[in-house]
Amino acid sequence: MSAPFCDQTLLLQADFDGELDAAQAAAFAAHRRICPDCRRAAAEMGILRARLKREASYHRAPERFIRALAISTSVAAAPASTRRAAPWRRMAASFAAGAALAASVALILAPENPGLADAVTSAHLRALQPGHLEDVISTDQHTVKPWFDGRLDFAPPVKDLAAQGFPLQGGRLDYLAGHAAAALVYGRAKHVINVFVWPSDSSARASDVANKGYNIVHWSADGMTFWAVSDLEKDELDAFVRLWQSGA
């Protein structure tokens, strides 16, 4: 891996591991778009991760290894102020070792890859914590949509579904699965619906999934991918998505 010159590349490991908060991730994504060193380093790290996923063998770890992993996890949970970032020259090696470690216990810790559904559910749960749901609070789509200007490199569609029983509550910046995303917040009685939006080249029909007690509907349209998640009953969330897709 060639050595980069931009000191921002030190954030790549944290970005790949999902350790940056939404604001940091969005700022780094904007920087990476204009920095050839960071783009090159990200591409090389992405290739390395893909190779590890493709070529690493899977083995069931012995019980002593699982116990040791539990101990190391408790150490890793120490306050961030007690840790220091690894220099770039060791970053690739650390990443490879960590990915190999994750691969070796994947069949034990994650027998099925939950993929984006799990990331979306986690982002929804984070947003439900006090003070995290909206960055802009408004029921007016003409206030929420312009708020994203200059904060994202795309313009998310925002729809007013209040007349149909799903009022807009606001929006926020989010970051999940390597994507800077717009999060649109809707309500239904006392329930919250988060709609995550980011650009996509695919065109997928709506598909449903249940994850950790939450219902999720995913679809793609007009160059965007959408993930709606809520604790609403499946029929109600499906109705919300149909209204959104109908252009109501």
C-alpha positions in Angstrom: 0.0 0.0 0.0 1.5 3.3 -1.0 2.1 5.9 1.7 -0.4 8.8 1.6 0.6 12.4 2.4 -2.7 13.8 3.9 -2.9 13.5 7.7 -6.7 13.0 7.3 -6.1 9.4 6.2 -5.7 8.6 9.9 -9.5 8.8 10.0 -9.9 6.1 7.4 -9.8 3.2 9.9 -12.4 4.9 12.2 -14.5 5.6 9.1 -14.4 2.0 7.9 -15.2 0.7 11.4 -18.2 3.1 11.8 -16.6 4.9 14.8 -17.1 8.5 13.5 -20.3 10.3 14.6 -22.6 11.6 11.9 -21.0 15.1 11.7 -17.5 13.7 11.6 -18.4 11.1 9.0 -20.1 13.7 6.7 -17.1 16.1 7.0 -14.6 13.3 6.2 -16.7 12.1 3.3 -16.7 15.7 1.9 -12.9 15.9 2.4 -12.3 12.5 0.7 -14.1 13.6 -2.4 -11.5 16.4 -3.0 -8.4 14.6 -1.6 -6.7 12.2 -4.0 -4.5 10.8 -1.2 -7.5 9.9 0.9 -9.4 8.5 -2.1 -6.4 6.3 -3.1 -6.0 5.1 0.5 -9.7 4.3 0.9 -9.7 2.4 -2.4 -6.7 0.3 -1.3 -8.2 -0.4 2.1 -11.5 -1.3 0.4 -9.6 -3.8 -1.8 -7.9 -5.3 1.3 -11.2 -5.7 3.1 -12.8 -7.3 0.0 -9.8 -9.8 -0.2 -10.1 -10.7 3.4 -13.8 -11.4 3.1 -13.3 -13.4 -0.1 -10.1 -15.3 0.8 -10.1 -15.7 4.6 -11.0 -19.1 5.8 -13.6 -19.6 8.5 -13.0 -21.8 11.5 -14.8 -22.3 14.8 -12.8 -20.7 17.5 -11.8 -22.7 20.7 -13.5 -21.7 23.9 -10.3 -20.3 25.4 -10.1 -17.9 22.4 -13.7 -16.7 23.0 -12.9 -16.0 26.6 -9.8 -14.1 25.6 -11.9 -12.1 23.1 -14.4 -11.2 25.8 -11.5 -9.9 28.0 -10.0 -7.9 25.1 -13.4 -6.4 24.3 -13.7 -5.0 27.9 -10.2 -3.5 27.5 -11.2 -1.9 24.2 -14.2 -0.3 25.9 -11.8 2.0 28.0 -12.3 5.7 27.5 -11.1 7.1 24.2 -8.8 9.5 26.1 -6.6 6.6 27.2 -6.0 5.4 23.7 -3.9 6.8 20.9 -4.4 6.4 17.1 -2.0 4.0 15.4 0.4 5.6 12.9 -0.5 5.2 9.2 2.3 2.8 8.5 0.7 0.3 11.0 -2.8 1.1 10.0 -3.1 -1.4 7.2 -1.5 -4.2 9.3 -3.9 -3.4 12.2 -6.9 -3.4 9.8 -5.8 -6.7 8.3 -5.3 -8.3 11.7 -8.6 -7.1 13.0 -10.5 -8.2 9.9 -8.8 -11.6 10.1 -9.8 -11.9 13.7 -13.4 -11.0 12.9 -13.4 -13.5 10.1 -12.2 -16.3 12.4 -15.1 -15.9 14.8 -17.7 -14.8 12.3 -19.5 -18.2 12.4 -19.8 -17.9 16.1 -20.6 -14.2 16.6 -22.6 -13.6 13.4 -23.9 -16.8 11.8 -25.8 -14.6 9.3 -24.7 -11.3 7.9 -27.5 -8.8 8.8 -26.1 -6.3 6.4 -27.8 -2.9 5.9 -30.9 -4.0 7.8 -28.9 -4.2 11.0 -27.1 -0.9 10.3 -30.5 0.8 9.7 -32.0 -0.6 12.8 -29.0 0.5 14.9 -29.2 4.0 13.4 -32.9 4.2 14.2 -32.3 3.2 17.8 -29.6 5.8 18.1 -31.9 8.4 16.8 -34.5 7.6 19.5 -32.2 8.6 22.2 -33.1 12.0 23.7 -31.9 14.9 21.6 -30.8 12.8 18.7 -33.9 12.5 16.5 -33.9 15.8 14.6 -31.2 18.3 13.6 -33.9 20.5 12.0 -37.4 20.4 13.5 -40.2 21.3 11.2 -43.4 20.0 9.7 -42.8 22.0 6.5 -41.1 20.1 3.7 -40.0 23.4 2.2 -38.0 24.0 5.4 -36.6 20.5 5.8 -35.5 20.0 2.2 -33.4 23.2 1.9 -31.8 22.5 5.3 -29.8 19.7 3.7 -28.3 22.0 1.1 -24.6 22.3 1.6 -24.6 19.6 4.2 -24.9 16.7 1.7 -23.8 16.4 -1.9 -27.3 15.3 -3.0 -30.8 16.7 -2.5 -33.0 14.2 -0.8 -36.7 14.2 -1.7 -39.0 15.3 1.2 -42.7 14.7 1.2 -45.6 16.0 3.2 -47.9 13.2 4.2 -49.6 14.9 7.1 -53.0 14.7 5.4 -52.6 11.0 5.2 -51.8 10.6 8.9 -48.0 10.6 8.7 -46.8 14.1 9.5 -43.3 15.2 8.8 -41.4 16.0 12.0 -38.0 17.1 10.7 -34.7 15.7 9.5 -31.0 15.2 10.4 -27.7 14.0 9.0 -26.8 10.4 9.6 -24.0 8.0 8.4 -24.4 4.3 8.1 -22.7 1.5 6.1 -20.2 3.9 4.5 -22.9 6.4 3.3 -23.6 9.9 4.3 -27.4 9.9 4.5 -30.4 12.1 5.0 -32.7 10.9 7.7 -36.3 12.1 7.4 -38.5 11.8 10.5 -42.2 11.1 10.3 -44.7 10.4 13.0 -47.8 8.1 13.3 -49.6 8.5 16.6 -46.8 7.9 19.2 -44.6 6.0 16.7 -41.6 7.3 14.9 -40.7 6.5 11.3 -37.1 7.1 10.1 -36.5 7.2 6.4 -32.8 7.0 5.4 -32.0 8.3 2.0 -28.8 8.3 -0.1 -27.9 8.1 -3.8 -27.9 4.7 -5.5 -27.5 3.4 -9.0 -29.7 0.4 -8.4 -33.5 0.2 -8.9 -35.0 -2.2 -6.3 -38.6 -3.0 -5.7 -39.9 -2.5 -2.1 -38.8 -5.4 0.1 -39.8 -6.0 3.7 -37.7 -7.3 6.6 -38.2 -7.5 10.4 -35.1 -6.9 12.5 -34.9 -6.9 16.4 -38.6 -6.1 16.7 -38.7 -3.3 14.1 -40.2 -3.4 10.6 -38.1 -2.2 7.7 -39.0 -1.5 4.1 -36.3 -0.9 1.5 -36.8 0.4 -2.1 -34.9 2.4 -4.7 -36.2 5.0 -7.1 -35.0 8.0 -9.1 -31.4 7.4 -8.3 -32.0 7.1 -4.5 -32.2 4.3 -2.1 -34.7 4.4 0.8 -34.9 2.5 4.1 -38.0 3.1 6.2 -37.8 1.7 9.7 -40.3 1.9 12.6 -42.0 -0.1 15.4 -45.3 0.4 13.5 -47.2 -2.7 12.5 -46.1 -4.0 9.1 -49.4 -3.0 7.4 -49.1 0.6 8.6 -45.5 0.9 7.5 -46.3 -0.6 4.1 -49.1 2.0 3.8 -46.7 4.8 4.5 -44.3 3.5 1.8 -47.1 3.2 -0.7 -48.1 6.8 0.0 -44.5 7.9 -0.4 -44.1 6.0 -3.7 -47.3 7.3 -5.1 -46.1 10.9 -4.8 -48.8 11.9 -2.4 
